[in-house]
Amino acid sequence: MRSMHVLAGCLLAAVFVGPAYSAEVKAERWLAEGKIIGKKDKKAEDVSGLSCSTTADFPRTCLLIDDNIQAAQIITLEDGKLLAGAMVPLISNTFDGKALELDGEGVAFADGAFYVIGSHGHPRDKDHELDPTNDAARIAAHIAAASQIAKVTVATNGTATVETTTLSLAKAIQDQPDLKDFAGKRLEENGLTIEGIAIKDDQLFAGFRGPLFPGGHAAVLAVSLEGLATGGDLKSHMFKLPIGEGIGIRDLAWDGDRILVLAGPGPDTAGVYTVFSWDGAGDTVAPLVSLTGIPDAGDNRKAEVILPLAEKKFLIQFDGEKEGGALAVTLP
């Protein structure tokens, strides 16, 4: 089975840039019904994570996160649309009486629960309004709020329960020599920020948008979920995936026996977005498709979420667009 996947990956790698292959890729917009909520109770414009309790059939119970709020939202995924449901408060961190967002960047489902991961990074501050010295306490509070993983269970009646004990990768990051020196730095200074999460067989995989490493490599940190929950052995291991110069990981999602890796520009600049296939065990990936040239996708839309729908079919959502602008992509 593994050899067949390797062969398939090699074939895709050989043809994915060709115009004939791109022309055969199908894209279909999926609409949202109800209201996917973002900052100030307006329609979300910063959708950053989505995962469902199953990867087969419809409808599916899912959890969605907007990175500018403290809550997630239950979504019922039907074939062709997203039905907005109840909000689920995740954290309650504040500074000077103001709420601090989780900066939730990814959602995964495993063993009956959803896991929502914060960026574990410096707050976004494009205009450099935060001074490293004068605003040190505020910055530290933001990083503490974002350095959490919230665990959510959703009952069959739609009632959600959030575990009071939150998890964090802060210690695992400090234990990694190649990561710890980038913690607390701004994104534009190659600072550390997590943007994807995938969980399977007790392994939690966190994908990093930054830091970026020489040779076009981006980091994935794998830890034991049990060790994370119990304070035991984390069994940490860091992978460096060769996905391109200036390219970081935007999302991760298990699809059968592989992980889909959504990759895009590390800094806040224009660049190519690509979906890779990775076995979750080595340091090699196979490109599946570039979003360049795909109708309604391309490189001007900031792909932020990938969700498997069926064999050779996945949903993409975009940062900076109302309610994520969901697009279903089908490969030939």
N, C-alpha and C positions, 0 to 999 in steps of 0.2 A: 504493500500500500504506500509506504513512504517513497519508494522509488518511482511510483506512478505520479505522486505529487511533485517530486523533484523534476521529472520529465515535463510535466505540465507547466511548471513554473519556468523552466528553461525555454519552452516553446513560446510562452507568453512574453518572456523577456525579449525574445528575438523579434516579435512582431508588434509589440504594443505601441511603438512609435509610428508605425506605418499608417498612411492615410486610409487604406481599405479597412483596417481594424477599427480605427476611430469612427469611420462612417457607419459601422455596424453596431456601435454602441447606442442603446436606446435610453432616452431620458424622459421622465414623466413627472410633472408637478403634482404633489400631494397637498391638498388644502387642509387648513385647520378649521375646525368647527368649535364654537364657543370662544374662549379667550385664553391664549397662552400668555401668562402674566410675567411681566418684567419689572423694572425699576419704577417706583412711584405708581404701581398698579396699572401702568400702561401696558400695551402689547409688548411682549418681550422682543428686544432687538439684539440680545446677547446670548442666544441659546448656545450652550457649550457642552451639553452632555445628554444622552438619551440611551436607555437600556430597557429591555423587556424581559418578562419572566419566562418567556419561551421564544424559540426561533422558528417555530412551526405553526402554521394555520393562523386564522384570525377569528375573533378579535384577540388582541394581546394586551395584558396589563403592563404598563410601562411607567417609568419615572423620568422626568425631564428636569434639567437644571438650567437656570439663567445665572450667569456668573456675577450679576450685580445685586443679588438679593440673598436673604438668609434662609429662604425656603425652596423646596422642590415642588413639582406639580405632578399629580397623577394624570397620565394620558392613556386613553384607550385607543390602541392602534387598530384601525380597520384597513381593509385592502383599498388603498387609494385616499385615505384621510386620517387625520389625527383629531380625536375628540378630547377637548380640554376638560379636566376634572378638578378635584379638590387640591388645595395647596397644603403642603406638609412642612411646617416650621422645623428647621434642622438645628440651628444654633441661636444663641442669644447674646453673643459678644457685643460689648459697647466700648466706646472711648469718649470721654467728656459728654456722656449722655446720648451719644449718637450711635446707631446700630452700625456694626461692622459686618460686611458681607463675608460669606464663606469663600468667595471667589471660586465657586464650584466649577471644576473644569472637566469632570468625567463621571460617568455612572456605569456600574457593572452589576450584574445579578448573579448570585451563586447561593446554592443551598437554601432557597426560600427567602433570601433577603437581598435588598438593593444596597449598594455601597456608593456613596457620593464623596468624591475626593476633592479637597481644596488644592489650590495651586502650590501651597507651601512656599510661596515666593513674595518678593517685595511688591507692595501695591503699585498698580499702574500709575505713572506720574509723568506723562509726556512733557509737560511744561515745567517740570522740576520745581514744583511748588513746595515739595517737602524737602526741608533742609536736613542733611544727615545728623547734624548736631542738635539744632534747636527742636527738631521734630522727632528725635530718636525714640521717645516714648510712644508717640503715635504710630510710627513705622513698626515698632516692635509689637504693638497691639494688633495692627493689621496682619502682620506675619503670623502671629499666634492664632488669630481667627481663621486664617487661610490654611494653617497647618493641621487640619483635622480631616478625618474620614468619618462621615455619619452613616450609621447602619439603620436601614428602614425596612420594616416588614409591612406588607399590605394584605389584609384579610380578604376573603372572597366577597365580603359585603362592601369592599372599598375602603374600610377603615385602616388608617396607617398608624403604625407605632414606631417611634424613634428611640433607639437605645440611649440611655442617659450617659453611658460611658463612651466617649468618642475615641477613635483610634488616630494615630499619627505616624507619619514616616520620618519625623524630624530626627529621631535617634538613628534610624537606618541610614539617613542621608549623612549625618555626621560621622558615621562609621565607614563611609566610602571616601577614600583619599581623593578620588577623581571628582567628587561632587561637593564635598564640604566647603571648599574654598570659594565656591560660587553662590553659596546660600546667603540670602539677604542682599544680594546685589540686584541692581535694576536690570530689566530685560534687555535694554539697549546696551548694557555693559556686559552682555553674555551671562546675565544672572540666571539663577536657577528658577525654573517654573515648570510644574507638572501640568499636562493638558490631556492625559488619557489614562484610563484604567481598564484592566481586564482581569478576570479571576477564573481559575479553573484548577481542580485537583489540589486545593489548599495553597495554591500559589497566586499571590497578588502581583500583577505586573503594572508598574507605573511608568508611563511614557513621558519624556521630558522634551519640551519645546526648546529649553535652554538648560544647561550650557550646551554649546555646540563644540565638537572636538575636531582636531586637525584630520584631514583626509575625508571630510564629509560625513562624519559619524555623529549619530545622536544616541542618547542614553535611554535604556530601559532598566529599571531597578526591580528585581524580583525578590519577594520576601514570603515567608510562611505566614499565611493568614491566621493560623492557630497561634503561632508564636507572637504575632502582632496583638492578638486579642488577649493572650494570657500573660504577656510579658516574658515569654520563654525565648527559645532560640529562634531568631529570625531567619536563619539560613540564607542570608542575603547574597545575592549575586547580581552583578551589573553587566549588562550587554551593551555593546556599542555597535549599532546598526549602520551600515553604509548606505545612507539614503540621499546623499548629495551635499555639496558645499552650500552652506547657508540655510540648510533645510533642517527643520526640527519636527518632532512628532506632535500632531494635532489631536489624534484620538487613536484608541485601540479597541478592538472588539473580537472576541472569540467567534469563529465561524467553523463549526465542526472540529477538525483536528488542527486548525491553523488559526493564527491571529491576523486579522486585517489591520494594517498599519496605515492610517491616514497621515500623510506627510505634507508639510507646507513651509513657507518661509519662517525662519526663527525670529528675526527682527520684524518690526512692524513695517515691512516693505512689500512691494509686489513681488511675485514669484510663482513658480510652478507648483501645483498641487497634484500629488500622485498617490494612488493606493497600491500598497505592497502586500505580499503574502509572506508570513514568517511562521516557522514551526514552533517558536517559543523556547527553543533549546540551543540554537547556535547563533552565530554572528553574521549569517547571510540572509538576504531577503530576495524575493523575486518580484519585479514590478508586474502588477496586474493591468493597470490602466492609468493614463494621465488624464486629468480632468480638462486639460487644454483641448479646445475644439469640440467638446461635448456640448450640445445645445443646452442653454440655461445654466451651465456650470462655468467652465473656463477658469481663468486665473484672476479675474477681477472680483469674483465672489470668494470670500474667505471661508473655505470649507473648514468646519469645526467639529462635525459629528459624523460618525459612520455607524450604521446599524444594519446587520445582516437581515435580509428579508426572505430569501430563498437561495437555491443554488445559483451562483453567478448573478445575484441581484442584491443590491443594498440601498439603503436610504442615506442621503447626505443632507445635512443641515448646515446653515451658513451664519457666521457671526456678522452682525451689522445689518441684518434683514429682519423685518417684522415676522415674528413667530417662527423664525428659522428658515423660512422659504424652502420647505422640504422638497427634495428631488429624488425620485427613485431611478436608479441607474441599473440597467440590465446589460451584462456583457454577452457577446455572441457565444 
